[in-house]
């Protein structure tokens, strides 16, 4: 009897703690397995957010500062073939010439991070270098000429027409008023010597030339400033549609550290927190990113906001399904069809007496030039814009639309094409002073000058590097967590298997009625016997 009781006691002493440990491990493994699966994605996202922040040691910061991925700017001009007839009132006949392809080099410099690296300030240098290999051999921009609208002339006549009304209704003295009106008459007399259309090389039209009318205005303004001391006017005689080299300074954005939802968002652009000159305060807001990066974890259902520096305004792109760039799954975003609709556009962006589909930029243009932006070929705009000019084909979304392809995990833009058309509003002037310059059929004309594409797609080499760095690491993390959970589960199973003999012994002990007798009670029973 003693031997039997001793063995049972020993068995119970060994098996009860082991059983508890085994059960704890089993429960832990099951819980870990469930929690592991549900938290793997959250863990990976947290890791990615910490890596894509634009901090000095961020994984993508060097590419953000100066991307090795090629970016191209393509310009296509609308050259007028019947300039004399068009100036007399005939419908202009245009021919599209281009595209002229340039490498667009963008480099950030003078970078400065604040103390906690949540904000970075920098300067941005943008340079255009002609790429003859990607341009048709017959299209040398320094030799190919094009007859285009005389933007300085239209801007000047439009300005004088509005200034006349302001001066005549002002409360300044008769002496000052007569002096200013005499100044305006002198400019108009000079302006009548110029044509509505001028011929220049593409290089001159795009990157500038010394304009004789602006030179005359510059000299006349200087003389007027000497006479009217309170005037502070500035007129540059050099006219260009695009700067060959420009510097945006200073620019300040959020890095995304500590709050990944603000990654890349503007705080300040060229020292401004808002763009002055627009018709409303909301129109002048600088919202979103520069369109080259968005916050990590973008969804296929959200709109993305960006600030377009070329037109000094913010806008948004809307999701349109998914796509792929070099084997990288992306969310595909496009400009919504109502982005330039008068009914939905902020009133600070458009002229209420014009058909829908254009953006009035005169308030932010030099001399208040009546420049209007639109989608190429007036995509999503009123058909009247194309009817008034012969030679503009019907637009298509694939050729004339814009898109952005965003890798959703990181928010990186791996492919994009941003397309924009620049137009000049020409209208007849009925005033005795400014009238008679030209006769536009229908009273007004939205004359297209050129349309441009800024595009870049990730190369196969960079795509491979991206996939290795991003998906390789995140996949490794996921499998590591999964592996730990699986190993924990296997360990628990092994423990349970090892406990089978003990469980059997406990069951047998229970059958003898001794399962619930502890060692202390067993000793008392032994003494009693």
KEZAMI-86591 format. One record per residue (C-alpha): x, y, z; residue number from 0; chain; residue in one letter. Coordinates in steps of 0.2 Angstrom, whole numbers, plus 5000, padded with zeros to 4 digits. Each point is the difference from the previous one (the first is absolute). Layout:
residues N
     x     y     z   nr  kette  rest
     X     Y     Z  NUM      A     A
...
***
This chain:
residues 529
     x     y     z   nr  kette  rest
  5000  5000  5000    0      A     X
  5014  5012  5004    1      A     X
  5008  4998  4984    2      A     X
  4984  5002  4990    3      A     X
  4996  5016  5009    4      A     X
  5018  5007  4998    5      A     X
  4999  4997  4981    6      A     X
  4983  5009  4999    7      A     X
  5006  5014  5011    8      A     X
  5016  5002  4989    9      A     X
  4990  4999  4984   10      A     X
  4988  5014  5006   11      A     X
  5015  5011  5006   12      A     X
  5008  4999  4983   13      A     X
  4985  5000  4989   14      A     X
  4989  5014  5007   15      A     X
  5013  5015  4997   16      A     X
  5005  4993  4983   17      A     X
  4982  4999  4995   18      A     X
  4997  5018  5006   19      A     X
  5016  5006  4990   20      A     X
  4994  4990  4985   21      A     X
  4983  5008  5000   22      A     X
  5007  5018  5002   23      A     X
  5011  4997  4985   24      A     X
  4986  4993  4990   25      A     X
  4989  5015  5004   26      A     X
  5014  5012  4997   27      A     X
  5004  4992  4983   28      A     X
  4981  5001  4995   29      A     X
  4999  5018  5006   30      A     X
  5016  5004  4992   31      A     X
  4995  4992  4984   32      A     X
  4984  5010  4999   33      A     X
  5008  5017  5005   34      A     X
  5015  4997  4989   35      A     X
  4989  4999  4984   36      A     X
  4990  5015  5005   37      A     X
  5015  5011  5004   38      A     X
  5012  4995  4987   39      A     X
  4994  5013  4988   40      A     X
  4999  5014  5013   41      A     X
  5018  4995  5005   42      A     X
  5006  5001  4982   43      A     X
  4991  5017  4997   44      A     X
  5008  5007  5015   45      A     X
  5017  4995  4994   46      A     X
  4997  5007  4983   47      A     X
  4994  5016  5007   48      A     X
  5016  5002  5010   49      A     X
  5011  4997  4985   50      A     X
  4991  5011  4987   51      A     X
  5000  5015  5011   52      A     X
  5011  5014  4991   53      A     X
  5013  5000  5014   54      A     X
  5018  5002  4997   55      A     X
  5003  4981  5002   56      A     X
  4983  4995  4992   57      A     X
  5000  4986  4988   58      A     X
  4994  5010  4985   59      A     X
  5007  5017  5005   60      A     X
  5014  5000  4988   61      A     X
  4989  4996  4985   62      A     X
  4988  5013  5005   63      A     X
  5014  5013  5001   64      A     X
  5007  4996  4982   65      A     X
  4991  4986  4991   66      A     X
  5010  4988  4989   67      A     X
  4983  4996  4991   68      A     X
  4999  5011  4983   69      A     X
  4987  5013  4999   70      A     X
  4995  5008  4984   71      A     X
  4991  5016  4994   72      A     X
  4992  5000  4983   73      A     X
  4994  5015  4992   74      A     X
  4988  5001  4984   75      A     X
  4996  5017  4992   76      A     X
  4985  5006  4991   77      A     X
  5008  5009  4985   78      A     X
  4988  5012  4990   79      A     X
  5000  4998  4981   80      A     X
  4989  5014  4996   81      A     X
  5006  5014  5011   82      A     X
  4995  5015  4989   83      A     X
  4982  4993  4997   84      A     X
  4998  4996  5018   85      A     X
  5005  5017  5005   86      A     X
  4986  5007  4989   87      A     X
  4987  4989  5007   88      A     X
  5002  4982  4992   89      A     X
  5000  4985  5011   90      A     X
  5018  4996  5004   91      A     X
  5007  4984  4991   92      A     X
  5013  4991  5011   93      A     X
  5012  4986  4998   94      A     X
  5007  4990  5015   95      A     X
  5019  5000  5000   96      A     X
  5009  4989  5012   97      A     X
  5003  4992  5012   98      A     X
  5016  5008  5004   99      A     X
  5007  4989  5014  100      A     X
  5011  5007  5014  101      A     X
  5008  4991  5015  102      A     X
  4993  5008  5016  103      A     X
  5013  5000  5013  104      A     X
  4994  5004  5018  105      A     X
  5012  5001  5015  106      A     X
  4996  5005  5018  107      A     X
  5014  5009  5009  108      A     X
  5003  5011  5016  109      A     X
  4990  4987  5010  110      A     X
  4997  5003  5018  111      A     X
  4990  4989  5012  112      A     X
  4992  5007  5016  113      A     X
  5005  4992  5017  114      A     X
  4988  4986  5000  115      A     X
  5001  4997  4981  116      A     X
  4982  5002  4997  117      A     X
  5003  5015  4988  118      A     X
  5012  5003  4986  119      A     X
  5004  5016  4991  120      A     X
  5009  5000  4984  121      A     X
  5003  5009  4983  122      A     X
  4996  4992  4983  123      A     X
  5010  5002  4984  124      A     X
  4991  4995  4984  125      A     X
  5009  5000  4983  126      A     X
  4994  4995  4983  127      A     X
  5013  4992  4988  128      A     X
  4995  4996  4982  129      A     X
  5000  4982  4996  130      A     X
  5003  4997  4981  131      A     X
  4999  4981  5001  132      A     X
  4982  5001  5006  133      A     X
  4995  5014  4988  134      A     X
  4997  4998  4981  135      A     X
  5016  5005  4991  136      A     X
  4990  5013  4990  137      A     X
  4995  5009  5016  138      A     X
  5015  5010  5005  139      A     X
  4993  5013  5012  140      A     X
  5014  5013  4996  141      A     X
  4995  4999  4981  142      A     X
  4982  4995  4999  143      A     X
  4989  5016  4999  144      A     X
  4982  5002  5005  145      A     X
  4987  5014  4998  146      A     X
  4992  5002  5017  147      A     X
  4989  5013  5009  148      A     X
  5009  5015  5005  149      A     X
  4998  4998  5019  150      A     X
  5008  5017  5006  151      A     X
  4989  5010  4987  152      A     X
  4984  4992  5006  153      A     X
  5005  5002  5018  154      A     X
  5005  5018  4998  155      A     X
  4984  5005  4991  156      A     X
  4989  4990  5012  157      A     X
  5009  5009  5015  158      A     X
  4998  5018  4992  159      A     X
  4982  4997  4996  160      A     X
  4997  4996  5019  161      A     X
  5012  5014  5006  162      A     X
  4991  5013  4990  163      A     X
  4984  4997  5009  164      A     X
  5008  5000  5017  165      A     X
  5009  5017  4997  166      A     X
  4985  5009  4993  167      A     X
  4990  4994  5015  168      A     X
  5013  5004  5013  169      A     X
  5001  5015  5011  170      A     X
  5018  5005  4996  171      A     X
  5003  5018  4994  172      A     X
  4997  5005  4982  173      A     X
  5019  5003  4998  174      A     X
  5004  4982  5005  175      A     X
  4986  4993  4991  176      A     X
  5005  5009  4983  177      A     X
  5018  4994  5003  178      A     X
  4995  4982  5002  179      A     X
  4988  5000  4985  180      A     X
  5013  5008  4989  181      A     X
  5012  4986  5005  182      A     X
  4987  4987  4996  183      A     X
  4997  5009  4983  184      A     X
  5018  4999  4996  185      A     X
  5001  4982  5004  186      A     X
  4985  4996  4989  187      A     X
  5007  5010  4985  188      A     X
  5016  4989  5001  189      A     X
  4989  4984  5002  190      A     X
  4991  5003  4984  191      A     X
  5016  4997  4991  192      A     X
  5000  4981  5005  193      A     X
  4990  4986  4993  194      A     X
  4989  4988  5010  195      A     X
  5010  4985  4994  196      A     X
  5019  4999  5000  197      A     X
  5013  4988  4993  198      A     X
  5014  4993  5011  199      A     X
  5010  4984  5003  200      A     X
  4993  4988  5012  201      A     X
  5015  5003  5011  202      A     X
  4996  5019  5001  203      A     X
  4981  4997  5003  204      A     X
  5003  4988  5014  205      A     X
  5015  5006  5009  206      A     X
  5000  5019  4995  207      A     X
  5006  5014  4989  208      A     X
  5001  5019  5002  209      A     X
  4984  5007  4995  210      A     X
  5001  5017  4992  211      A     X
  4982  5005  5006  212      A     X
  5005  4996  5018  213      A     X
  5016  5009  4998  214      A     X
  4991  5016  4995  215      A     X
  4988  4998  5014  216      A     X
  5014  4997  5012  217      A     X
  5008  5016  4994  218      A     X
  4984  5010  5001  219      A     X
  4996  4994  5017  220      A     X
  5017  5006  5006  221      A     X
  4996  5017  4994  222      A     X
  4983  5000  5008  223      A     X
  5007  4995  5017  224      A     X
  5012  5015  4999  225      A     X
  4985  5011  4998  226      A     X
  4987  4991  5011  227      A     X
  5010  4996  5016  228      A     X
  4987  4989  5008  229      A     X
  5000  4988  4986  230      A     X
  5010  4984  5002  231      A     X
  4999  4991  4984  232      A     X
  5011  4986  4994  233      A     X
  5000  4993  4982  234      A     X
  5012  4987  4993  235      A     X
  5004  5001  4982  236      A     X
  5004  4981  4999  237      A     X
  4985  4990  4996  238      A     X
  4999  4981  5002  239      A     X
  4987  4986  5003  240      A     X
  5011  4989  5010  241      A     X
  5016  5003  5009  242      A     X
  5015  4989  4994  243      A     X
  5006  5000  5018  244      A     X
  4991  5005  5016  245      A     X
  5001  4999  5018  246      A     X
  4986  4998  5012  247      A     X
  5005  5007  5017  248      A     X
  4996  4997  5014  249      A     X
  4989  4985  5000  250      A     X
  4995  4992  5017  251      A     X
  4990  4983  5002  252      A     X
  4996  4987  5013  253      A     X
  5012  4985  5000  254      A     X
  4987  4988  5006  255      A     X
  5009  4995  5016  256      A     X
  4988  4998  5014  257      A     X
  4985  5003  4988  258      A     X
  5002  4990  4984  259      A     X
  4983  5007  4994  260      A     X
  5009  5017  4997  261      A     X
  5015  4993  4990  262      A     X
  5006  5013  4987  263      A     X
  4986  5012  5003  264      A     X
  5004  5018  4997  265      A     X
  5002  5013  5014  266      A     X
  5007  5013  4990  267      A     X
  5005  5003  4981  268      A     X
  5012  5013  4995  269      A     X
  4998  5008  5017  270      A     X
  4981  5001  4998  271      A     X
  4987  4991  5010  272      A     X
  4986  5005  4988  273      A     X
  5000  5007  4982  274      A     X
  4994  5018  4999  275      A     X
  4991  5007  4985  276      A     X
  4986  4986  4999  277      A     X
  4982  5006  5001  278      A     X
  4997  4991  5017  279      A     X
  5011  4994  5015  280      A     X
  4995  4982  4997  281      A     X
  5007  5001  4982  282      A     X
  5016  5006  5006  283      A     X
  5003  4986  5013  284      A     X
  5016  4990  4998  285      A     X
  4994  4982  5004  286      A     X
  5007  4983  4997  287      A     X
  5017  4994  4994  288      A     X
  5009  5003  4984  289      A     X
  4993  4985  4992  290      A     X
  5016  4990  5000  291      A     X
  4996  4992  5017  292      A     X
  4985  4996  5011  293      A     X
  4997  4993  5017  294      A     X
  5003  4981  5003  295      A     X
  4985  4989  5000  296      A     X
  4990  5009  4987  297      A     X
  4984  4991  4996  298      A     X
  4991  4997  4983  299      A     X
  4985  5010  5006  300      A     X
  5008  5017  5006  301      A     X
  5003  5016  4990  302      A     X
  5018  5007  5000  303      A     X
  5004  5018  5002  304      A     X
  5015  5009  4991  305      A     X
  5006  5017  4997  306      A     X
  5004  5004  4982  307      A     X
  5014  5013  4999  308      A     X
  4998  5004  4982  309      A     X
  4982  5007  5002  310      A     X
  5002  5005  5018  311      A     X
  4985  4990  5007  312      A     X
  4996  4984  5009  313      A     X
  4989  4987  4993  314      A     X
  4996  4981  5002  315      A     X
  5001  4984  4991  316      A     X
  4987  4986  5002  317      A     X
  5002  4981  5000  318      A     X
  4997  4991  4984  319      A     X
  5004  4982  5004  320      A     X
  5016  4991  5001  321      A     X
  5015  4997  4988  322      A     X
  5018  4995  4999  323      A     X
  5016  5008  4997  324      A     X
  5015  4988  4997  325      A     X
  4992  4987  5010  326      A     X
  4995  5011  5015  327      A     X
  4982  5001  5004  328      A     X
  4994  5018  5000  329      A     X
  4984  5010  5004  330      A     X
  4996  5010  4984  331      A     X
  4994  5018  5002  332      A     X
  4993  5012  4987  333      A     X
  4994  5018  5000  334      A     X
  4981  5000  5002  335      A     X
  4990  5006  4986  336      A     X
  4992  5014  5010  337      A     X
  5017  5008  5006  338      A     X
  4998  5014  4988  339      A     X
  4981  5001  4999  340      A     X
  4993  5017  5004  341      A     X
  4987  4993  5011  342      A     X
  5012  4991  5012  343      A     X
  5015  5011  4999  344      A     X
  5004  5013  5013  345      A     X
  4994  5017  4993  346      A     X
  5018  5007  5003  347      A     X
  5006  4989  4986  348      A     X
  4989  5004  4985  349      A     X
  4992  5014  4990  350      A     X
  4981  4998  5001  351      A     X
  4997  5007  4982  352      A     X
  5010  4986  4992  353      A     X
  4995  4982  4996  354      A     X
  5006  4986  5012  355      A     X
  5016  4991  4999  356      A     X
  5014  5014  5003  357      A     X
  5009  5007  5014  358      A     X
  5002  5019  5001  359      A     X
  5018  5004  5004  360      A     X
  5000  5018  4996  361      A     X
  5000  5006  5019  362      A     X
  5017  4990  5002  363      A     X
  5008  5004  4983  364      A     X
  5012  5015  4996  365      A     X
  4991  5015  4995  366      A     X
  4984  4991  5003  367      A     X
  5001  4991  4984  368      A     X
  4984  4991  4995  369      A     X
  5008  4983  5001  370      A     X
  4989  4985  5003  371      A     X
  5005  4982  5003  372      A     X
  4990  4985  4995  373      A     X
  5002  4982  4996  374      A     X
  5008  4996  4983  375      A     X
  4988  5003  4985  376      A     X
  4988  5006  5013  377      A     X
  4996  4983  5007  378      A     X
  4985  5000  5011  379      A     X
  4997  5018  4994  380      A     X
  4986  5009  4990  381      A     X
  5001  4994  4981  382      A     X
  4999  5019  4995  383      A     X
  5018  5002  5005  384      A     X
  5005  4987  4986  385      A     X
  4987  5007  4987  386      A     X
  5008  5017  5001  387      A     X
  5017  4993  4994  388      A     X
  5002  4989  4985  389      A     X
  5013  4986  5002  390      A     X
  4997  4995  5018  391      A     X
  4995  4981  5000  392      A     X
  4987  4993  5012  393      A     X
  5009  4996  5017  394      A     X
  5002  4982  5007  395      A     X
  5003  4996  5018  396      A     X
  5015  4988  4996  397      A     X
  5009  5014  4990  398      A     X
  4995  5016  5008  399      A     X
  4995  4995  5018  400      A     X
  5011  4999  5015  401      A     X
  5003  4986  5012  402      A     X
  5010  4995  5016  403      A     X
  5004  4982  5004  404      A     X
  5004  4998  5019  405      A     X
  5007  4984  5009  406      A     X
  4988  4999  5014  407      A     X
  5011  4993  5014  408      A     X
  5013  5014  4999  409      A     X
  4990  5014  4991  410      A     X
  5014  5001  4987  411      A     X
  4996  5006  4983  412      A     X
  5007  4988  4988  413      A     X
  4992  5007  4984  414      A     X
  4991  5016  4995  415      A     X
  4996  5012  4986  416      A     X
  4994  5017  5003  417      A     X
  4993  5009  4985  418      A     X
  4996  5019  4998  419      A     X
  4996  5012  4986  420      A     X
  5003  5019  5001  421      A     X
  4988  5011  4990  422      A     X
  4998  5019  4998  423      A     X
  4983  5009  5000  424      A     X
  4999  5012  4985  425      A     X
  4984  5011  5000  426      A     X
  4995  5015  4990  427      A     X
  5001  5017  5010  428      A     X
  4985  5012  4997  429      A     X
  5008  5015  5008  430      A     X
  5006  5014  4989  431      A     X
  5018  5000  5007  432      A     X
  5003  4981  5000  433      A     X
  4988  4995  4986  434      A     X
  5006  4995  4982  435      A     X
  5015  4990  5004  436      A     X
  4992  4984  4993  437      A     X
  4984  4993  4994  438      A     X
  4997  4983  5008  439      A     X
  4985  4990  4993  440      A     X
  4987  4998  5013  441      A     X
  5007  5014  5011  442      A     X
  5012  4988  5010  443      A     X
  5012  4986  4997  444      A     X
  5008  4988  5011  445      A     X
  5017  4998  4991  446      A     X
  5010  4985  5004  447      A     X
  5019  5002  5001  448      A     X
  5007  4984  5005  449      A     X
  4997  4984  5011  450      A     X
  5012  4991  5011  451      A     X
  5003  4983  5007  452      A     X
  5010  4997  5016  453      A     X
  5002  4982  5001  454      A     X
  5011  4986  5008  455      A     X
  4998  4982  5003  456      A     X
  5011  4989  5011  457      A     X
  5014  4990  4991  458      A     X
  5002  4982  5000  459      A     X
  5016  5002  5010  460      A     X
  4992  5011  5013  461      A     X
  4985  4989  5001  462      A     X
  5010  4985  5004  463      A     X
  5010  5010  5014  464      A     X
  4983  5006  5007  465      A     X
  4992  4983  5001  466      A     X
  5016  4993  5008  467      A     X
  5001  5014  5013  468      A     X
  4981  5002  5004  469      A     X
  4992  4983  4996  470      A     X
  5015  4990  5004  471      A     X
  5001  5008  5018  472      A     X
  4982  5000  5003  473      A     X
  4997  4982  4994  474      A     X
  5015  4995  5011  475      A     X
  4992  5008  5015  476      A     X
  4983  4992  4997  477      A     X
  5008  4983  4998  478      A     X
  5011  5002  5015  479      A     X
  4984  5004  5011  480      A     X
  4990  4986  4992  481      A     X
  5015  4989  5003  482      A     X
  5001  5004  5018  483      A     X
  4982  4997  5002  484      A     X
  5001  4983  4991  485      A     X
  5015  4995  5011  486      A     X
  4991  5005  5016  487      A     X
  4985  4989  4994  488      A     X
  5012  4985  4996  489      A     X
  5008  5002  5017  490      A     X
  4983  4999  5008  491      A     X
  4995  4985  4991  492      A     X
  5016  4991  5004  493      A     X
  4997  5005  5018  494      A     X
  4983  4992  5000  495      A     X
  5006  4985  4991  496      A     X
  5013  4998  5014  497      A     X
  4987  5002  5013  498      A     X
  4989  4985  4993  499      A     X
  5008  4987  5012  500      A     X
  4997  5012  5015  501      A     X
  4982  5003  4995  502      A     X
  4997  4981  4999  503      A     X
  5007  4998  5017  504      A     X
  4989  5014  5007  505      A     X
  4985  4992  4992  506      A     X
  5004  4983  5008  507      A     X
  5003  5009  5017  508      A     X
  4983  5008  4998  509      A     X
  4992  4983  4998  510      A     X
  5008  4994  5016  511      A     X
  4992  5015  5009  512      A     X
  5017  5007  5005  513      A     X
  5001  5014  4986  514      A     X
  4995  5014  5012  515      A     X
  5011  4995  5015  516      A     X
  5015  5011  5003  517      A     X
  5016  4995  5008  518      A     X
  4995  5007  5017  519      A     X
  4984  4990  5001  520      A     X
  5008  4985  4994  521      A     X
  5012  5000  5014  522      A     X
  4986  5001  5013  523      A     X
  4991  4986  4992  524      A     X
  5016  4990  5000  525      A     X
  5002  5003  5019  526      A     X
  4982  4995  5003  527      A     X
  5003  4984  4992  528      A     X
***
